[in-house]
Amino acid sequence: MKLLYPDQKFNRLGVAVSGGADSVALLRILLQEKDRFAEELIVYTVNHGIRGQEAERDVSFVQDLCARLAVPCRCHTVNAPLFAKEHGLTLEEAARILRYRVFDKAIAKGEIDAVATAHHSGDVAETVLFRLLRGSGVSGVAGVLNARKSVIRPLLFVTKEEICAFLDSLNQPYVTDSTNLCDDADRNFLRNEIFPALQTRFPAAKKQLAAFSSAAEEDEALLCSLAARYCKNTTVLPCESRPLFFRALICAMRAADLTADYERAHLETAYALQQKRVGTTETLPHGYSLEKTRGGITVSAPLTPYFEIPFGEGCFSLPCGEFAVKRLVLQNGEAEELCLRAKTEKNAWFVDASLVDEGAIFRQKKEGDRILPIGKKTPKKMKDYFAAQKLSLADKAAQALLVNGQNAVLAVVGRCVAEQAKITPKTTAVYQISRHLSEK
């Protein structure tokens, strides 16, 4: 078998093992080739919460296998059905995202340096065809399984037939995921129905699709190098060349951690967004979004879900930062001093306590919200205030408002206080909202 070896040996390498033929073969191969891969191997197996007792059977199989092979095993359980429902994803997409979150967290915590997965040459061909049928361009099929720097795929040049022959030579059993036999999932349909028919007429179909992916990767590398000057972190600078704009956008999406499931249609939408007015937005997969800004086209991470948090004294972890709230009773002359301080204070804001009732909350902006900031003459729609502050789409979603029981906006937390809620020399009690020291 032609294995894909890492550039250097890892200290600790995670191995994604489901119990199926491919991942079991991967583990056995890595153990045989341990001197080329890592000082230590650690197996990670994930129960996605989809197959009930069958999934529990698979976890037990992996645990028993690891015990027999003297390899540490880490078991994780996630709820893919719930995640799919909450984010509008297929079960397959949700399971993949949650699975890689487990791996990424293990890497971030220093448990492992990288993770090895059992993708083989057949997976490359399936992914290429799958993405082409979904409307992908060259970028989407170039080196389709090489996007994640923290993932290695030693079996990428190995065929399914070689994997099965290897397992047979060891008399090594494995488990079968019954959902792989169901054609409801698009990839299963391609694997079970389309490729067998293709290979009857075109025996080298998988090999040719994989070769196309490799050739496209070389072209893509050149175009991306030319497009680099049009990408600044998560923003694509104005660019008339469609091919270069597309590559710059892909770089911007990667900078925002969006690496999968976007299609050519999303790239076309972003290109057209250059001609729209500032503030115009479009959607991307997994809750990401595009916004026409003064600097170009900006990719924003998933927006903060709607939130409401009861107001009161104490410390608050809000989407826009960490804040502390304290109620102050003012004595003679203290109100005048506080009025002067409020004009120059950059990390604390003061709200007349008489305007804050029992129904007061911190919440996200709603349609129709308005505010008259201190010193201004005309109330502004909150969206216009945000635009004047040049907030990104993500910052707008994360921004907390202080609102009383009558839905009057008393303050934009960390930014300004409303005219009607400002303190005066006659104010007797205030709420002080201070930015947490670590946020300064």
C-alpha positions as CSV (number, residue, x, y, z in Angstrom):
1,M,0.0,0.0,0.0
2,K,1.1,3.5,-0.8
3,L,0.8,5.4,2.5
4,L,0.9,9.2,2.9
5,Y,3.5,9.9,5.6
6,P,3.6,13.1,7.6
7,D,6.5,15.6,7.1
8,Q,7.6,14.9,10.7
9,K,6.8,12.4,13.4
10,F,4.2,13.6,15.9
11,N,4.5,13.3,19.7
12,R,0.9,12.3,20.2
13,L,-1.4,11.5,17.2
14,G,-5.1,11.0,17.6
15,V,-6.8,8.3,15.5
16,A,-10.4,8.6,14.5
17,V,-11.9,5.1,14.8
18,S,-15.6,4.3,14.3
19,G,-15.2,0.6,14.2
20,G,-15.8,0.3,10.5
21,A,-13.4,-1.4,8.1
22,D,-11.5,1.8,7.0
23,S,-10.8,3.2,10.5
24,V,-9.9,-0.2,11.9
25,A,-7.5,-0.8,9.1
26,L,-6.0,2.7,9.7
27,L,-5.4,1.9,13.4
28,R,-3.7,-1.4,12.6
29,I,-1.6,0.2,9.9
30,L,-0.5,3.1,12.2
31,L,0.5,0.6,14.8
32,Q,2.6,-1.3,12.3
33,E,4.2,2.0,11.0
34,K,4.3,3.7,14.4
35,D,8.0,4.7,14.0
36,R,7.0,6.8,11.0
37,F,4.0,8.5,12.5
38,A,4.0,9.2,16.2
39,E,5.5,8.4,19.6
40,E,2.0,7.7,21.0
41,L,-1.3,6.9,19.4
42,I,-4.6,7.8,21.1
43,V,-7.9,6.6,19.6
44,Y,-11.0,8.9,19.6
45,T,-14.4,7.4,18.9
46,V,-17.6,9.5,18.7
47,N,-21.2,8.3,19.3
48,H,-23.3,10.8,17.2
49,G,-26.5,10.0,18.9
50,I,-28.1,8.7,15.7
51,R,-28.2,4.8,15.8
52,G,-29.1,4.0,19.3
53,Q,-28.0,0.5,20.4
54,E,-26.0,-0.1,17.2
55,A,-23.9,3.0,18.0
56,E,-23.3,1.7,21.5
57,R,-22.3,-1.6,20.1
58,D,-19.7,0.1,17.9
59,V,-18.3,2.1,20.8
60,S,-17.9,-1.2,22.8
61,F,-16.2,-2.8,19.8
62,V,-13.7,0.1,19.6
63,Q,-13.0,0.0,23.3
64,D,-12.4,-3.8,23.2
65,L,-10.1,-3.4,20.2
66,C,-8.1,-0.7,21.9
67,A,-7.8,-2.7,25.1
68,R,-6.5,-5.7,23.1
69,L,-4.0,-3.5,21.2
70,A,-3.0,-1.6,24.3
71,V,-4.0,1.8,22.8
72,P,-5.6,4.6,24.9
73,C,-9.2,5.2,23.9
74,R,-11.3,8.4,24.4
75,C,-15.1,8.0,23.9
76,H,-17.3,11.0,23.2
77,T,-21.1,11.4,22.8
78,V,-22.7,14.2,20.8
79,N,-26.3,15.0,19.7
80,A,-26.2,15.2,16.0
81,P,-30.0,15.1,15.4
82,L,-30.5,18.1,17.7
83,F,-27.6,20.0,16.2
84,A,-28.9,19.4,12.7
85,K,-32.4,20.6,13.7
86,E,-31.1,23.8,15.4
87,H,-28.8,24.7,12.5
88,G,-30.8,23.5,9.5
89,L,-28.2,20.8,8.5
90,T,-28.4,17.2,7.3
91,L,-27.6,14.5,9.8
92,E,-24.4,13.8,7.9
93,E,-23.3,17.4,8.0
94,A,-24.1,17.8,11.7
95,A,-22.3,14.6,12.6
96,R,-19.2,15.7,10.7
97,I,-19.1,19.1,12.3
98,L,-19.5,17.8,15.8
99,R,-17.0,15.0,15.2
100,Y,-14.3,17.5,14.2
101,R,-15.2,19.7,17.1
102,V,-14.2,16.8,19.3
103,F,-10.9,16.5,17.5
104,D,-10.2,20.3,17.4
105,K,-10.9,20.5,21.2
106,A,-8.5,17.7,21.9
107,I,-5.8,19.4,19.9
108,A,-6.5,22.8,21.5
109,K,-6.2,21.2,25.0
110,G,-2.8,19.7,24.0
111,E,-4.1,16.1,24.3
112,I,-2.9,15.4,20.7
113,D,-0.9,17.2,18.0
114,A,-3.1,16.2,15.1
115,V,-5.7,13.5,14.2
116,A,-5.5,10.8,11.5
117,T,-8.7,9.9,9.6
118,A,-9.3,6.9,7.4
119,H,-10.3,8.6,4.1
120,H,-9.0,6.7,1.1
121,S,-8.8,7.1,-2.6
122,G,-12.5,6.1,-3.1
123,D,-13.5,8.9,-0.7
124,V,-11.6,11.4,-2.9
125,A,-13.5,10.4,-6.0
126,E,-16.9,10.4,-4.2
127,T,-16.2,13.9,-2.8
128,V,-15.2,15.3,-6.2
129,L,-18.3,14.0,-7.9
130,F,-20.5,15.0,-5.0
131,R,-19.2,18.5,-5.0
132,L,-19.5,18.8,-8.8
133,L,-23.1,17.7,-8.7
134,R,-23.8,20.3,-6.0
135,G,-22.4,23.1,-8.3
136,S,-18.9,23.4,-7.1
137,G,-16.2,25.1,-9.2
138,V,-12.5,24.2,-9.5
139,S,-11.8,25.5,-6.0
140,G,-14.2,23.0,-4.5
141,V,-12.7,19.9,-6.0
142,A,-9.0,20.9,-5.7
143,G,-7.3,18.7,-3.2
144,V,-10.7,18.0,-1.7
145,L,-9.5,16.3,1.5
146,N,-6.4,18.5,2.2
147,A,-8.1,21.5,3.7
148,R,-7.5,20.9,7.4
149,K,-3.9,21.4,8.6
150,S,-4.5,19.5,11.9
151,V,-5.7,16.4,10.0
152,I,-3.6,13.8,8.3
153,R,-5.0,11.1,5.9
154,P,-2.4,8.3,5.6
155,L,-4.7,6.2,3.4
156,L,-5.5,8.8,0.8
157,F,-3.7,6.8,-2.0
158,V,-5.0,3.4,-0.8
159,T,-8.0,1.8,-2.4
160,K,-10.9,0.2,-0.6
161,E,-9.9,-3.2,-2.1
162,E,-6.5,-2.9,-0.5
163,I,-8.0,-2.0,2.8
164,C,-10.3,-5.1,2.8
165,A,-7.4,-7.3,1.7
166,F,-5.2,-6.0,4.5
167,L,-7.9,-6.7,7.1
168,D,-8.4,-10.2,5.7
169,S,-4.7,-10.9,6.0
170,L,-5.0,-10.1,9.8
171,N,-8.3,-11.9,10.3
172,Q,-9.3,-8.6,11.8
173,P,-13.1,-8.1,12.3
174,Y,-14.9,-4.8,12.1
175,V,-18.4,-3.5,12.4
176,T,-20.8,-2.2,9.7
177,D,-22.8,1.0,10.1
178,S,-26.3,0.0,8.9
179,T,-26.9,3.6,7.7
180,N,-24.2,3.2,5.1
181,L,-26.5,0.8,3.3
182,C,-29.3,3.4,3.1
183,D,-29.4,5.6,0.0
184,D,-31.2,8.5,1.8
185,A,-27.8,10.2,2.3
186,D,-26.4,11.7,-1.0
187,R,-22.9,10.2,-0.5
188,N,-24.4,6.7,0.2
189,F,-26.4,7.0,-3.0
190,L,-23.3,7.8,-5.0
191,R,-21.3,5.0,-3.3
192,N,-24.0,2.3,-3.5
193,E,-25.7,3.1,-6.8
194,I,-23.8,5.6,-9.0
195,F,-20.2,4.4,-8.8
196,P,-20.9,0.7,-9.3
197,A,-22.7,1.7,-12.5
198,L,-19.9,4.1,-13.6
199,Q,-17.2,1.6,-13.0
200,T,-19.0,-1.0,-15.1
201,R,-18.6,1.3,-18.1
202,F,-15.5,3.3,-16.9
203,P,-13.4,1.0,-14.7
204,A,-10.9,3.9,-13.9
205,A,-13.6,6.4,-12.9
206,K,-12.5,6.8,-9.3
207,K,-8.8,7.0,-10.3
208,Q,-9.5,9.7,-12.9
209,L,-11.6,11.7,-10.6
210,A,-8.9,11.6,-8.0
211,A,-6.3,12.6,-10.6
212,F,-8.5,15.5,-11.6
213,S,-8.6,16.7,-8.0
214,S,-4.8,16.6,-7.8
215,A,-4.4,18.6,-11.1
216,A,-7.0,21.1,-10.0
217,E,-5.0,21.6,-6.8
218,E,-1.9,22.7,-8.7
219,D,-3.9,25.3,-10.7
220,E,-5.7,26.4,-7.6
221,A,-2.4,27.1,-5.8
222,L,-1.2,29.4,-8.5
223,L,-4.5,31.4,-8.6
224,C,-4.6,31.7,-4.8
225,S,-1.1,33.1,-4.8
226,L,-2.2,35.8,-7.4
227,A,-5.3,36.5,-5.4
228,A,-3.5,37.0,-2.0
229,R,-3.2,40.7,-2.5
230,Y,-7.0,41.0,-2.6
231,C,-7.6,39.4,0.7
232,K,-7.1,41.1,4.1
233,N,-8.0,38.6,6.9
234,T,-11.7,38.0,6.5
235,T,-12.3,40.8,4.0
236,V,-12.0,40.7,0.2
237,L,-10.8,44.0,-1.3
238,P,-12.5,45.3,-4.5
239,C,-11.5,43.0,-7.4
240,E,-12.9,42.9,-10.9
241,S,-11.4,39.6,-11.9
242,R,-13.9,36.9,-11.1
243,P,-11.4,34.0,-10.7
244,L,-9.1,36.1,-8.4
245,F,-12.1,37.4,-6.4
246,F,-13.3,33.8,-5.9
247,R,-9.9,32.7,-4.6
248,A,-9.6,35.7,-2.3
249,L,-13.1,35.0,-0.9
250,I,-12.1,31.4,-0.2
251,C,-9.1,32.6,1.7
252,A,-11.3,35.0,3.6
253,M,-13.8,32.3,4.4
254,R,-11.0,30.0,5.7
255,A,-9.7,32.9,7.9
256,A,-13.2,32.9,9.4
257,D,-13.1,29.1,9.8
258,L,-15.6,28.3,7.1
259,T,-13.9,25.5,5.2
260,A,-16.7,23.4,3.8
261,D,-20.2,23.2,2.2
262,Y,-20.0,26.5,0.3
263,E,-20.8,26.3,-3.5
264,R,-20.1,28.3,-6.6
265,A,-23.4,30.0,-6.2
266,H,-22.2,31.5,-2.9
267,L,-19.1,32.8,-4.7
268,E,-21.2,34.4,-7.5
269,T,-23.5,36.0,-4.9
270,A,-20.4,37.5,-3.1
271,Y,-19.0,38.8,-6.4
272,A,-22.3,40.5,-7.2
273,L,-22.5,42.0,-3.7
274,Q,-19.6,44.3,-4.7
275,Q,-22.1,46.4,-6.7
276,K,-24.6,46.7,-3.8
277,R,-24.8,49.5,-1.2
278,V,-22.7,49.3,2.0
279,G,-24.5,47.3,4.7
280,T,-26.1,44.8,2.3
281,T,-25.8,41.2,3.5
282,E,-26.1,37.7,2.1
283,T,-26.0,34.3,3.8
284,L,-23.4,31.5,3.7
285,P,-23.6,27.9,5.0
286,H,-23.5,27.1,8.7
287,G,-24.7,30.5,9.9
288,Y,-21.9,32.5,8.3
289,S,-22.7,35.7,6.4
290,L,-21.4,38.2,3.8
291,E,-21.6,41.9,4.2
292,K,-20.7,44.8,1.8
293,T,-18.5,47.1,3.9
294,R,-16.6,50.2,3.1
295,G,-13.5,48.0,2.8
296,G,-14.9,45.4,0.5
297,I,-16.8,42.1,1.2
298,T,-16.5,40.8,4.7
299,V,-17.1,37.3,5.9
300,S,-18.7,37.1,9.4
301,A,-18.8,34.1,11.7
302,P,-22.2,32.8,12.8
303,L,-24.3,35.5,14.4
304,T,-25.1,35.4,18.1
305,P,-28.5,33.8,18.8
306,Y,-31.2,36.0,20.2
307,F,-30.7,36.6,23.9
308,E,-32.5,38.1,26.9
309,I,-30.9,38.4,30.3
310,P,-32.6,39.9,33.4
311,F,-31.0,43.1,34.6
312,G,-29.7,43.6,38.1
313,E,-26.5,44.1,40.1
314,G,-23.7,41.7,39.6
315,C,-21.3,40.5,36.8
316,F,-22.6,39.7,33.4
317,S,-21.0,37.8,30.5
318,L,-22.7,39.4,27.5
319,P,-22.0,38.5,23.9
320,C,-20.5,42.0,23.5
321,G,-18.2,41.6,26.5
322,E,-17.9,41.2,30.3
323,F,-19.6,43.9,32.4
324,A,-20.3,44.6,36.1
325,V,-23.5,46.4,37.3
326,K,-23.6,48.3,40.6
327,R,-26.4,50.5,42.1
328,L,-25.2,53.7,43.7
329,V,-27.2,56.0,46.0
330,L,-26.0,59.6,45.6
331,Q,-25.6,62.0,48.4
332,N,-25.4,65.8,48.3
333,G,-23.1,67.0,45.5
334,E,-22.2,63.5,44.3
335,A,-24.6,63.7,41.4
336,E,-22.9,66.8,40.0
337,E,-19.5,65.2,40.3
338,L,-20.8,62.0,38.6
339,C,-22.2,64.1,35.8
340,L,-18.8,65.5,35.1
341,R,-17.2,62.1,35.3
342,A,-19.7,60.6,32.9
343,K,-18.6,63.0,30.2
344,T,-15.0,61.6,30.1
345,E,-15.4,58.1,31.5
346,K,-14.6,55.5,28.8
347,N,-15.2,52.3,30.7
348,A,-18.3,53.0,32.7
349,W,-21.8,54.3,31.9
350,F,-24.4,55.7,34.3
351,V,-28.2,55.2,34.0
352,D,-30.8,57.0,36.1
353,A,-32.1,54.2,38.3
354,S,-35.6,55.7,38.4
355,L,-35.9,54.7,34.7
356,V,-35.0,51.0,35.4
357,D,-38.0,49.0,36.4
358,E,-38.4,45.3,37.4
359,G,-38.9,44.3,33.8
360,A,-35.5,45.7,32.7
361,I,-33.3,43.3,30.7
362,F,-30.2,43.1,28.5
363,R,-31.3,41.9,25.1
364,Q,-30.4,41.8,21.4
365,K,-31.8,44.5,19.1
366,K,-35.3,44.1,17.8
367,E,-37.1,45.6,14.8
368,G,-38.4,49.0,15.7
369,D,-35.8,49.8,18.5
370,R,-34.8,53.4,18.6
371,I,-32.4,55.5,20.8
372,L,-31.7,59.2,21.4
373,P,-28.1,59.2,22.5
374,I,-27.1,61.8,25.0
375,G,-26.5,65.2,23.3
376,K,-28.3,64.3,20.1
377,K,-31.5,66.0,18.9
378,T,-33.1,63.3,16.8
379,P,-33.9,59.7,17.8
380,K,-32.2,57.1,15.6
381,K,-33.3,53.6,14.5
382,M,-31.0,51.2,16.1
383,K,-29.8,49.9,12.8
384,D,-28.9,53.4,11.7
385,Y,-27.0,53.9,15.0
386,F,-25.1,50.7,14.4
387,A,-24.3,51.8,10.8
388,A,-23.0,55.1,12.1
389,Q,-20.8,53.2,14.5
390,K,-19.5,51.1,11.6
391,L,-20.3,47.9,13.4
392,S,-19.8,44.6,11.5
393,L,-22.7,42.2,11.1
394,A,-21.3,40.0,13.8
395,D,-20.9,42.9,16.2
396,K,-24.4,44.1,15.6
397,A,-25.8,40.7,16.5
398,A,-23.6,40.5,19.7
399,Q,-24.5,44.0,20.9
400,A,-26.6,44.1,24.1
401,L,-29.1,46.8,24.8
402,L,-30.5,47.8,28.2
403,V,-34.2,47.9,27.9
404,N,-36.9,48.6,30.5
405,G,-40.3,46.9,30.9
406,Q,-41.8,49.3,28.4
407,N,-39.2,48.4,25.7
408,A,-37.6,51.8,25.9
409,V,-33.9,51.5,25.1
410,L,-32.0,53.1,28.0
411,A,-28.4,52.3,26.9
412,V,-26.3,50.5,24.2
413,V,-24.1,48.6,26.6
414,G,-20.5,49.6,26.3
415,R,-21.3,52.4,23.9
416,C,-23.8,55.1,25.0
417,V,-26.7,56.0,27.3
418,A,-30.1,57.3,26.1
419,E,-30.9,61.0,26.7
420,Q,-34.0,60.2,28.8
421,A,-31.9,57.9,31.1
422,K,-28.9,60.2,31.6
423,I,-28.0,61.4,35.1
424,T,-28.5,65.0,36.2
425,P,-27.5,67.0,39.3
426,K,-30.9,66.0,40.8
427,T,-30.4,62.3,40.3
428,T,-30.6,60.3,43.6
429,A,-29.6,56.8,42.4
430,V,-27.9,55.4,39.4
431,Y,-26.8,52.1,37.9
432,Q,-23.2,52.0,37.0
433,I,-22.4,49.6,34.1
434,S,-18.6,49.0,34.0
435,R,-16.6,47.1,31.5
436,H,-14.7,44.3,33.1
437,L,-11.1,45.0,33.7
438,S,-9.9,42.3,31.4
439,E,-12.0,43.9,28.6
440,K,-10.4,47.3,28.9
